[in-house]
Amino acid sequence: MGSYRKFIFVCNGSDCKKCGCKKLQHELKDLVKSEDHKGKYKIIKTKCMDFCKSAPVLVVNNEVLKKADLAAIKKKLA
Protein backbone atom coordinates (compact mmCIF):
# COMPACT_ATOMS: atom_id res chain seq x y z
CA MET A 1 0.00 0.00 0.00
CA GLY A 2 1.32 3.45 -0.90
CA SER A 3 2.10 6.17 1.59
CA TYR A 4 -0.22 9.13 1.96
CA ARG A 5 0.77 12.72 1.35
CA LYS A 6 0.53 15.14 4.24
CA PHE A 7 -1.30 18.43 3.85
CA ILE A 8 0.03 21.93 4.47
CA PHE A 9 -2.78 24.47 4.81
CA VAL A 10 -1.91 28.08 3.96
CA CYS A 11 -4.29 30.86 4.97
CA ASN A 12 -5.11 33.27 2.14
CA GLY A 13 -7.14 35.76 4.15
CA SER A 14 -6.62 39.48 3.64
CA ASP A 15 -4.33 39.96 6.66
CA CYS A 16 -2.19 36.99 5.68
CA LYS A 17 -1.89 38.38 2.16
CA LYS A 18 -0.71 41.71 3.62
CA CYS A 19 1.89 39.87 5.70
CA GLY A 20 3.34 37.92 2.81
CA CYS A 21 1.51 34.61 2.46
CA LYS A 22 1.88 34.71 -1.34
CA LYS A 23 5.68 34.91 -1.11
CA LEU A 24 5.65 32.22 1.57
CA GLN A 25 3.55 29.96 -0.68
CA HIS A 26 6.08 30.26 -3.50
CA GLU A 27 8.97 29.48 -1.14
CA LEU A 28 7.01 26.56 0.31
CA LYS A 29 6.23 25.24 -3.16
CA ASP A 30 9.94 25.21 -4.00
CA LEU A 31 10.73 23.50 -0.69
CA VAL A 32 8.12 20.78 -1.23
CA LYS A 33 9.47 20.12 -4.72
CA SER A 34 13.01 19.64 -3.37
CA GLU A 35 14.53 16.17 -3.35
CA ASP A 36 13.99 15.65 0.40
CA HIS A 37 10.23 16.33 0.36
CA LYS A 38 9.20 15.45 -3.20
CA GLY A 39 5.78 13.79 -3.28
CA LYS A 40 5.30 13.86 0.50
CA TYR A 41 3.28 17.07 0.92
CA LYS A 42 0.34 18.82 -0.74
CA ILE A 43 -0.20 22.57 -0.31
CA ILE A 44 -3.82 23.62 0.23
CA LYS A 45 -4.86 27.28 0.05
CA THR A 46 -7.60 28.12 2.56
CA LYS A 47 -9.81 31.05 3.34
CA CYS A 48 -9.37 32.98 6.57
CA MET A 49 -8.49 30.81 9.60
CA ASP A 50 -9.34 33.57 12.14
CA PHE A 51 -5.79 34.02 13.43
CA CYS A 52 -5.54 37.45 11.77
CA LYS A 53 -3.32 39.04 14.44
CA SER A 54 -0.78 36.25 13.90
CA ALA A 55 -0.52 36.39 10.11
CA PRO A 56 0.73 34.61 8.04
CA VAL A 57 -0.75 31.37 9.36
CA LEU A 58 -0.12 27.78 8.25
CA VAL A 59 -1.17 24.38 9.52
CA VAL A 60 1.60 21.77 9.24
CA ASN A 61 1.33 18.26 10.71
CA ASN A 62 -1.87 19.26 12.58
CA GLU A 63 -0.07 22.16 14.27
CA VAL A 64 -0.88 25.84 13.71
CA LEU A 65 2.16 27.97 12.83
CA LYS A 66 1.54 31.62 13.63
CA LYS A 67 3.71 34.36 12.08
CA ALA A 68 5.17 31.59 9.95
CA ASP A 69 8.42 31.90 8.07
CA LEU A 70 10.40 29.45 5.98
CA ALA A 71 12.77 28.53 8.81
CA ALA A 72 9.89 27.52 11.11
CA ILE A 73 8.30 25.49 8.32
CA LYS A 74 11.56 23.64 7.62
CA LYS A 75 11.75 22.64 11.30
CA LYS A 76 8.23 21.18 11.17
CA LEU A 77 8.85 19.25 7.96
CA ALA A 78 12.09 17.69 9.17
Backbone torsions as a table, in degrees:
resi	resn	phi	psi	omega
1	MET	NA	137.2	-178.7
2	GLY	-72.0	160.5	177.4
3	SER	-86.1	150.6	-178.8
4	TYR	-89.2	148.8	174.7
5	ARG	-81.7	147.0	175.6
6	LYS	-92.5	153.0	-178.4
7	PHE	-101.4	143.0	170.8
8	ILE	-120.4	115.7	-179.1
9	PHE	-95.8	128.2	-178.7
10	VAL	-117.5	120.6	178.7
11	CYS	-69.2	135.2	177.1
12	ASN	-120.3	30.1	175.7
13	GLY	-69.7	168.9	-174.5
14	SER	-62.1	-40.6	-180.0
15	ASP	-68.8	-36.9	177.5
16	CYS	-67.4	-36.4	176.7
17	LYS	-64.1	-40.2	178.8
18	LYS	-64.7	-30.3	-176.9
19	CYS	-94.6	7.8	170.7
20	GLY	100.1	28.1	-179.5
21	CYS	-67.9	-29.3	179.3
22	LYS	-64.4	-46.2	178.2
23	LYS	-63.0	-42.1	179.3
24	LEU	-63.0	-37.7	177.7
25	GLN	-62.9	-42.5	178.9
26	HIS	-64.4	-42.5	178.0
27	GLU	-64.6	-40.7	179.6
28	LEU	-65.7	-39.1	178.5
29	LYS	-61.5	-43.5	177.5
30	ASP	-64.2	-39.8	179.9
31	LEU	-64.3	-43.6	-177.9
32	VAL	-68.6	-27.4	178.3
33	LYS	-83.0	-8.3	-179.4
34	SER	-66.3	164.0	-174.2
35	GLU	-59.4	-36.4	-177.6
36	ASP	-67.3	-34.1	-171.8
37	HIS	-115.3	5.4	-173.9
38	LYS	-58.7	123.5	177.3
39	GLY	79.9	2.6	-176.8
40	LYS	-97.6	-22.0	-174.5
41	TYR	-130.0	150.8	174.6
42	LYS	-126.3	129.9	179.9
43	ILE	-91.3	127.4	179.9
44	ILE	-119.0	123.1	175.9
45	LYS	-84.5	132.1	-179.5
46	THR	-119.4	167.6	171.2
47	LYS	-81.5	-173.9	-175.1
48	CYS	-53.8	134.0	178.9
49	MET	-100.2	3.9	179.0
50	ASP	64.3	35.5	169.7
51	PHE	-120.1	43.3	-168.7
52	CYS	-58.5	-34.1	-179.9
53	LYS	-71.0	-15.4	-175.9
54	SER	-111.7	25.9	-174.1
55	ALA	-68.1	150.4	-7.2
56	PRO	-78.3	149.6	-173.9
57	VAL	-118.9	136.7	175.8
58	LEU	-132.8	156.6	170.3
59	VAL	-119.1	118.1	-179.3
60	VAL	-128.1	127.7	179.7
61	ASN	51.6	45.1	178.8
62	ASN	62.1	24.0	178.3
63	GLU	-126.3	132.3	-179.3
64	VAL	-81.0	126.2	175.3
65	LEU	-105.1	112.8	178.9
66	LYS	-94.9	146.7	-176.9
67	LYS	49.3	48.7	-173.2
68	ALA	-67.4	145.8	171.2
69	ASP	-138.8	171.1	-174.0
70	LEU	-62.6	-36.1	179.8
71	ALA	-63.5	-42.0	179.2
72	ALA	-67.1	-36.7	179.7
73	ILE	-67.1	-42.8	179.7
74	LYS	-59.3	-38.5	178.6
75	LYS	-62.5	-40.7	-177.7
76	LYS	-72.7	-29.8	-179.1
77	LEU	-82.9	-17.5	-177.3
78	ALA	-73.0	NA	NA
